[in-house]
């Protein structure tokens, strides 16, 4: 468990230099819980879509061609990412102009509505092509929301943390996010155990999306009680100048965000999001076995994240980034070929890759926040991060499925290795930002 207690007098909630702990006050616990819940729901949305696509693909798309239906569902998954840069700019601008709190309330509300739409989407037999249109609309709405959710939450946590423990606190973002994926996969495992395949395809796959919509409503209410960060409040008290000149001055930081994101995004989606689908379709692994292996590997990742966060607070951000992007370059080609039909063949390689990637994932919020000044911190991160995720993360499941069928697994493996090499090179050139004052 993360030890966030402090011996010093708590600072106001969200103060960038404050020593207040997550457990200092009831208000802080509620605020940080609401932040984590919204972030977890974003990842839950993407995770359950990928995990349950096997069931609803032939319900929403033409059931006469199951492979084409699955590829159609994965194409909609990818299209949802196209909206992320737009959402990143829209909600990033809102966060930097109107406040982190306003943006985080808006994103969780929109994402919750998208989950409700997916839960209620008509079948292909009932509505024809309109079924896919409703699904596409829902994913685009979620893409808009998710484009702004994570950058806003990252900024909020980074600005709230004591400078000397910002890496540790920032690990909470991926702890909550990965927990969202785990919860989604657990729903899949439980439903797969309780319901027949016919029931899962007919109506069982809708249950996780209904739950996501309800949890989103709860989080919306919780976030309405949040307090704004002191860093934003202090920045608003100064003379407000146009944002575009400052954004242009920080173009190198934007490129660094993209460069750091490309390799980790694809590798993470392969082993944490689409691993179940690939294990079942390509290697004929039992659905329940694949879900359990993926759940447990993500649980191990969650445990490792705070440790990596503390590591970066002691040894610096660059060290963690180099481990998290460099080590998978060597292991990915070896471990991707070990996946077979049994539990261990997925659990062991997924755990090895994800734990090593945790060195980068745990500190991404801190690193990104430390690259930008307060006035453009959210939008400065949101747009390039969303572009990186949209182009590389959103297309990963579809590209993996297509490449394995058309070109063989070697081609996709080479693609991932090249992207990881790019991220490692960017990390090597990155200036050390540990302990930077975020009030600047």
ABEGO torsion letter per residue (X at the ends): XBBABBABBBBBBGBAABABBAAABAAAAAAAAAAAAAAAAAAAAAAAAAAAAAAAAAAABBAABAAAAAAAAAAAAAAAAAAAAAAAAAAAAAAAAAEAAAAAAAAAAAAAAAAAAAAABBBAAAAEAAAAAAAAAAAAAAAAAAAAAAAAAAAAAAAABBAAAAAAAAAAAAAAAAAAAAAAAAAAAAAAAABBAAAAAAAAAAAAAAAAAAAAAAAAAAAAABBBBAAAAAAAABBBBBAAAAAAAAAAAAAAAAAAAAAAAAAAAAAAAAAAAAAAAAAGBBAAAAAAAAAAAAAAAAAAAAAAAAAAAAAEAAAAAAAAAAAAAAAAAAAAAABBABAAAAAAAAAAAAAAAAAAAAAAAAAAAAABBAAAAAAAAAAAAAAAAAAAAAAAAAAAAAAAAAAEAAAAAAAAAAAAAAAAAAAAABBBABGBBAAX
